[in-house]
């Protein structure tokens, strides 16, 4: 398999690119012993430097093979531990973001389907979209690929789609167990995109994603010790963050008022924060 990939990646520019027949041959060679080992994974990563974006078939094969390697090449199988997350980040990024769409798709698919997933893996994948929004860099901002320039401080349809897949399950339109990492990333992106030319799907993703997380702290059941500690940690943070938002809300409600009463008088909240509070009040 290694020699075959190398031959394809070194093909003369005038010759046809990688073909469907090549991909079929690579699939057979890669999975000939039932798994994708580190040697195969390293070879494909090197080949992708030359073949990145060459064809949909290559991109799909690359993501399939690297996903298989990350989740099934070591015990316990099915998840992504911190060691695997650090190795993957070191091999699939450049200047602090994903090297290409194939790498971003791989990170996204791991968040969708692997279980459990290390916190470092979540932070790394989410940071690719956050960096695209705040700095205008990364595969979702490659003008030749997407056909247009997207201004810094805005979030595109494609970026919302990636975020939704990172946060939501794929088998049904219900949120996975959204945690603090995902909720805080969504809130930071909200802050960065105020007044931006944003995707029309962004508000619903933000409200449903963050709202689902915050509902953990509501209801009639008493908070667990871990939930209490997490909530107190939030309330000790300041500024334009999820914790700061909660702090302002709880301070306004300290007199015993409801969320809806707070909404009538609150002037310091932005439209998405207001929509989030309305979601929580329903």
C-alpha positions as CSV (number, residue, x, y, z in Angstrom):
1,X,0.0,0.0,0.0
2,X,2.8,2.5,0.9
3,X,4.5,2.2,-2.5
4,X,1.2,2.5,-4.3
5,X,0.2,5.7,-2.5
6,X,3.7,7.1,-3.1
7,X,3.5,6.4,-6.8
8,X,0.1,8.2,-7.1
9,X,1.1,11.2,-5.1
10,X,4.3,11.7,-7.2
11,X,2.4,11.5,-10.5
12,X,3.4,14.0,-13.2
13,X,1.1,17.1,-13.3
14,X,0.3,16.4,-16.9
15,X,-1.0,12.9,-16.1
16,X,-4.5,12.2,-14.8
17,X,-5.0,12.6,-11.1
18,X,-6.0,9.8,-8.7
19,X,-8.8,7.7,-10.2
20,X,-11.7,5.8,-8.8
21,X,-9.8,2.6,-9.7
22,X,-6.8,3.9,-7.6
23,X,-9.1,4.5,-4.7
24,X,-10.6,1.0,-4.8
25,X,-7.1,-0.5,-5.0
26,X,-6.0,1.6,-2.0
27,X,-9.0,0.6,0.0
28,X,-8.3,-3.1,-0.6
29,X,-4.6,-2.6,0.3
30,X,-5.3,-0.5,3.4
31,X,-7.9,-2.9,4.9
32,X,-6.3,-6.1,3.8
33,X,-5.6,-7.2,7.4
34,X,-8.8,-5.7,8.9
35,X,-7.4,-2.6,10.4
36,X,-5.5,0.6,9.6
37,X,-2.2,0.7,11.4
38,X,0.1,3.6,12.2
39,X,2.3,2.9,9.2
40,X,-0.7,3.1,6.8
41,X,-2.0,6.2,8.6
42,X,1.3,8.0,8.4
43,X,1.6,7.1,4.7
44,X,-1.9,8.5,3.9
45,X,-1.2,11.7,5.9
46,X,1.9,12.3,3.8
47,X,0.1,11.5,0.6
48,X,-2.7,13.9,1.4
49,X,-0.2,16.8,1.3
50,X,-0.1,16.2,-2.4
51,X,-3.6,14.8,-3.0
52,X,-5.6,17.1,-0.8
53,X,-8.7,18.2,-2.7
54,X,-7.8,16.2,-5.7
55,X,-11.1,14.3,-5.8
56,X,-14.2,13.6,-3.6
57,X,-13.2,9.9,-3.7
58,X,-9.8,10.6,-2.3
59,X,-11.2,12.8,0.4
60,X,-13.7,10.2,1.5
61,X,-11.2,7.4,1.5
62,X,-8.7,9.5,3.5
63,X,-11.3,10.4,6.2
64,X,-12.6,6.8,6.4
65,X,-9.1,5.4,6.8
66,X,-7.8,7.9,9.4
67,X,-11.1,7.6,11.4
68,X,-10.6,3.9,11.5
69,X,-7.1,4.3,12.7
70,X,-7.8,6.8,15.4
71,X,-10.8,4.9,17.0
72,X,-9.9,1.3,16.4
73,X,-6.1,0.9,16.4
74,X,-5.8,0.9,20.2
75,X,-7.7,0.0,23.3
76,X,-10.3,1.0,24.4
77,X,-11.7,1.0,20.9
78,X,-14.4,3.4,19.7
79,X,-13.1,6.5,21.3
80,X,-10.4,9.2,21.1
81,X,-8.2,9.6,24.2
82,X,-5.9,12.6,24.9
83,X,-2.8,10.9,23.4
84,X,-4.6,10.2,20.1
85,X,-6.1,13.7,20.0
86,X,-2.6,15.3,20.5
87,X,-1.1,13.0,17.8
88,X,-3.9,13.9,15.4
89,X,-3.6,17.6,16.0
90,X,0.1,17.5,15.4
91,X,-0.3,15.7,12.0
92,X,-3.4,17.4,10.6
93,X,-2.8,21.1,11.3
94,X,-0.8,24.0,10.1
95,X,-0.5,27.4,11.9
96,X,-3.0,26.4,14.5
97,X,-5.8,25.3,12.3
98,X,-6.8,22.3,10.1
99,X,-4.6,21.9,7.0
100,X,-7.5,21.3,4.7
101,X,-11.1,20.3,4.4
102,X,-10.2,16.6,4.7
103,X,-8.6,17.2,8.1
104,X,-11.6,19.3,9.3
105,X,-14.0,16.6,8.1
106,X,-12.0,14.0,10.0
107,X,-12.1,16.0,13.2
108,X,-15.8,16.6,12.8
109,X,-16.6,13.0,12.1
110,X,-14.6,11.9,15.2
111,X,-16.7,14.3,17.4
112,X,-19.9,12.9,15.8
113,X,-19.2,9.2,16.1
114,X,-16.4,8.4,18.5
115,X,-17.3,7.8,22.2
116,X,-15.8,8.8,24.5
117,X,-13.9,11.8,23.1
118,X,-11.1,13.5,25.0
119,X,-11.7,17.2,26.0
120,X,-8.6,18.1,24.0
121,X,-10.1,16.7,20.9
122,X,-13.3,18.7,21.4
123,X,-11.4,21.9,22.0
124,X,-9.1,21.4,19.0
125,X,-11.9,20.8,16.5
126,X,-14.1,23.6,17.8
127,X,-11.1,26.0,17.7
128,X,-10.8,25.5,13.9
129,X,-14.2,27.1,13.4
130,X,-13.5,29.7,16.1
131,X,-10.3,30.7,14.5
132,X,-12.0,31.0,11.1
133,X,-14.5,33.4,12.6
134,X,-12.1,35.5,14.6
135,X,-9.0,35.5,12.3
136,X,-10.4,34.6,8.9
137,X,-8.1,31.6,8.4
138,X,-8.5,27.9,7.9
139,X,-10.1,25.6,5.3
140,X,-13.6,27.2,5.5
141,X,-12.0,30.5,4.5
142,X,-10.1,29.3,1.5
143,X,-11.6,31.5,-1.2
144,X,-10.8,29.1,-4.1
145,X,-12.7,26.3,-2.3
146,X,-15.8,28.2,-1.2
147,X,-16.0,30.6,-4.1
148,X,-16.3,33.8,-2.1
149,X,-14.6,35.8,0.7
150,X,-16.2,35.8,4.2
151,X,-15.4,38.7,6.4
152,X,-13.8,38.3,9.8
153,X,-16.4,38.5,12.5
154,X,-19.0,36.6,10.5
155,X,-20.0,32.9,10.5
156,X,-20.9,31.2,7.2
157,X,-23.4,28.5,6.3
158,X,-20.5,25.9,6.0
159,X,-19.1,26.8,9.4
160,X,-22.5,26.5,11.0
161,X,-22.9,23.1,9.4
162,X,-19.6,21.9,10.8
163,X,-20.5,23.3,14.2
164,X,-23.9,21.6,14.2
165,X,-22.3,18.2,13.4
166,X,-19.7,18.7,16.2
167,X,-22.5,19.4,18.7
168,X,-25.4,17.3,17.5
169,X,-25.8,13.5,17.0
170,X,-26.1,12.3,13.4
171,X,-28.7,9.6,13.9
172,X,-31.4,12.0,15.0
173,X,-31.9,15.7,15.3
174,X,-31.4,15.7,19.1
175,X,-28.4,17.2,20.8
176,X,-25.8,14.9,22.2
177,X,-24.7,15.5,25.8
178,X,-23.6,19.0,25.3
179,X,-20.9,20.0,27.8
180,X,-19.3,23.2,29.0
181,X,-16.6,23.0,26.3
182,X,-19.2,23.1,23.4
183,X,-21.4,25.7,25.2
184,X,-18.5,28.1,25.9
185,X,-17.2,27.8,22.3
186,X,-20.7,28.7,21.0
187,X,-20.9,31.6,23.3
188,X,-17.4,32.9,22.3
189,X,-18.4,32.7,18.6
190,X,-21.6,34.6,19.4
191,X,-19.5,37.4,20.9
192,X,-17.1,37.4,17.9
193,X,-19.9,37.6,15.3
194,X,-22.0,40.4,16.8
195,X,-23.1,42.6,13.9
196,X,-21.5,40.2,11.4
197,X,-22.9,38.9,8.1
198,X,-23.9,35.6,9.6
199,X,-25.6,32.5,8.4
200,X,-29.3,32.5,9.0
201,X,-29.0,29.1,10.7
202,X,-26.6,30.5,13.3
203,X,-29.1,31.9,15.8
204,X,-31.0,28.6,16.2
205,X,-27.8,26.6,16.6
206,X,-26.5,29.0,19.3
207,X,-29.8,29.1,21.2
208,X,-30.6,25.4,21.1
209,X,-27.0,24.3,21.8
210,X,-26.3,26.7,24.7
211,X,-29.9,26.4,26.0
212,X,-29.7,22.6,26.1
213,X,-26.6,22.8,28.2
214,X,-28.0,25.4,30.6
215,X,-31.1,23.4,31.2
216,X,-28.9,21.0,33.1
217,X,-29.0,23.6,35.9
218,X,-32.8,24.1,35.9
219,X,-35.8,22.1,36.8
220,X,-37.0,20.9,40.2
221,X,-34.3,18.3,40.9
222,X,-31.5,19.5,43.2
223,X,-28.1,20.0,41.5
224,X,-25.5,17.3,42.0
225,X,-22.3,18.3,43.7
226,X,-20.5,18.3,40.4
227,X,-23.2,20.6,38.9
228,X,-23.0,22.9,41.8
229,X,-19.2,23.2,41.5
230,X,-19.5,23.8,37.7
231,X,-22.1,26.5,38.2
232,X,-20.1,28.3,40.9
233,X,-17.0,28.2,38.6
234,X,-19.1,29.8,35.9
235,X,-20.4,32.5,38.2
236,X,-16.8,33.5,39.2
237,X,-15.9,34.4,35.6
238,X,-16.4,37.9,34.3
239,X,-16.9,39.7,31.1
240,X,-18.2,38.6,27.7
241,X,-18.4,34.9,28.5
242,X,-21.0,32.3,29.2
243,X,-20.2,32.6,32.9
244,X,-20.5,36.4,32.8
245,X,-23.9,36.0,31.1
246,X,-25.1,33.7,33.8
247,X,-23.8,36.0,36.5
248,X,-25.7,39.0,35.1
249,X,-28.9,36.9,34.8
250,X,-28.7,35.5,38.4
251,X,-27.9,38.9,39.8
252,X,-30.9,40.4,38.1
253,X,-33.1,37.6,39.5
254,X,-31.7,37.8,43.0
255,X,-34.9,39.6,44.1
256,X,-37.0,36.6,43.3
257,X,-38.1,37.6,39.8
258,X,-38.6,35.2,36.8
259,X,-36.6,35.1,33.6
260,X,-39.5,36.7,31.7
261,X,-39.6,39.6,34.2
262,X,-35.9,40.0,33.7
263,X,-36.4,40.1,30.0
264,X,-38.8,43.1,30.3
265,X,-36.2,45.3,31.9
266,X,-32.9,43.9,30.7
267,X,-31.1,46.4,28.4
268,X,-27.5,45.0,28.4
269,X,-28.3,41.7,26.6
270,X,-27.9,41.3,22.9
271,X,-30.5,39.7,20.6
272,X,-29.1,36.2,20.8
273,X,-28.9,36.4,24.6
274,X,-32.5,37.5,24.6
275,X,-33.5,34.6,22.4
276,X,-31.5,32.2,24.7
277,X,-33.4,33.5,27.7
278,X,-36.7,33.1,26.0
279,X,-35.8,29.6,25.1
280,X,-34.9,28.9,28.8
281,X,-38.1,30.5,30.0
282,X,-40.4,28.3,27.8
